Amino acid sequence: MGCVKKLYIDGFKRFNHFEIEFNERLSILVGENEAGKSTILEAIMVVLNQQYWNADKSVLQDLFNLENIKCFQDSPCIANLPRIIIELDLELDNIPQFIDFYGPCHVNGSSTDEKYGIKFECKFDEDFSEELADSINDGKIPFEYYLLTWQTYANLPYKVAKRPIKNLFIDTSETSKSSAFNYFNRALFSNLYNNATKLKAKHTFREKLNTSFEAVELPDIDTRRRFGIDNKKVVLESVLSVYEDSIPLENKGSGMESLIKTQIALEREEGLDTILIEEPENHLCFTNLKQMLKQIIDHENDAQIILTTHSNMIASRLNLGNVIWIAEDHCLSLKSVDPQTAAFFEKADDNEFLQLLLSKKVILVEGATEYLLLPKFYEQKTGRTIENDGISIISCNGISYKRYLEIAEETCKKIAVITDNDHEQNKIDEASSFNLQSEKQHVFMGTTMDDWTWEACVYNCNKEKLDAMVQVQDGAQYLFHGKDYGQVLGKMLANKVDTAYKMIISGEDFNIPEYVEDAIEWLNE
């Protein structure tokens, strides 16, 4: 079984120069909207399946990188015309049938490095340089005079009928259901059978189609003319549909489309080499999403799967070590994440792993009270909202903040942790030591035993206002974990969220605990 090993892109859509190495079995591509996740899948399709081979050349204006187009427009000449190179390094068995894919004819890596792969190139046909020079120098890109070529690394023409990687693309984000299923049915037919079986099926279909039409016995138009079948219009692939229990898949509900397609792709006896899936979570309820994830996990070793997602559940359940974060013109694999941390997040569905990865700056807090009040404190301190400054607040909800920090260790994100010292001097000391050693991640907490938790810190610097706001009964004791911290603070500790909500709707400004101010200032340095 072969697989897609590495992708190199030069000048295709949002990527000027980009390369990504895939995991042998499962790669989960995550990133912000417009980060290029879908472009990566499309680039693989362009190379392996010769996408755009017979498309109108006008499509090129949507494929060229905008920076390269601007470079040409700023200085129009033949040398600056935009072009596209996409190379796909493949992992193939060392057998005679794949020798035509092995060689040094590639631009990524060392020029003497021989490996398996396919190269796609889209460039201006220089045979027309003299004829079109004036038009090009006037800033016009001659799309109609571009050549699209596919070559193996052995510098031989690549033919999709001899593709070395059996692949299937499942796109549940496709808005047109008919076109989505038409592609799926065609691709499944193309990859399911060998060329001899496909040729026999298509030939038999044409013969029986003509025979069936003759059996209709439609009267002739006149003595010399009659109706017949146009075999160019009615080809087997265009009318194929997959049936399940006598029902065409396209008649199933949208919520089942992704589930059924994935199941078909994974459960083939012969097996596909590579399955590409665009946002498998689309239209799936929680139960069906869990079912799909089980299918993927059960067949993880049967095919290489490359998928894009915005689902925290998918990224966590399929192991964080398989995640590849796409950011601008680079990517970051999380394969070095400690297996125990990955296993923890796999079991803890209620986590914000993706939000952490996709945010520019992050504040990690312990619970709901801090989550509610921090936006108010931040705007009071800076005059700006958290959202406008691109900062996310993530409540750890019982998950150790150290697990989040480990995931983000290599991302170079600024992460401020706001936590409690819990009356433990060693926690204060550990935070100080950590901050000295870490440039991008700092831990902030109260620095005295009186400021042992969030509510205590807020109360200690806002006693007058909170004594008036928090209503207590005369003579009543408000114990917290069996200890008496005073009536008002005791009630605050026992009713954390309710107190935070009252502070928010009061419309008043409150004094901000010093360590919280320090965290806000540090994030904005």
Buried (B, 14 or more C-beta within 10 A) or exposed (E): BBBBBBBBBBBBBBBBBBBBBBBEBBBBBBBBEEBBBBBBBBBBBBBBBBBBEEEEBEEBEEBBBEBBBEBBEEEBEBEBBBBBBBBBBBBBEEEEEBBBBBBBBBEBBEEEEBBBBBBBBBBBEEEBEEEBEEBBEEEEBBBEBBEBEBBBBBEBEBEEEEBBBBBBBBBBEBEEEEEBBBBBBBBBBBBBBEEEEBEEBBEEBBEEBBEEBEEEEEEEEEEEEEEEBEEEEBBBBEEBEBEEEEEEBBEBEEBBBBBBBBBBBBEBEEBBBBBBBBBBBBBBEEEBBBBBBEBBEEBBEBBBBBBBBBBBBBBBBBBBBBBBBBBEEEBBBBBEBEEEBBEBBBEBEEBBBBEBBBBEBBBBBBBBBBBBBBBBBBBBBBEEEBEEBEBBBBBBBEBEBEBBBBBBBEBEBBBBBBBBBEBEEEBBEBBEEBBEEEEEBBBBBBBEEEBBBBBBBBBBBBBEBBBEBBEBEEEEEBEBEEEEBBBBBBBBBBBBEEBBBBBEEEEEEBBBBBBBBBBBEEBBE
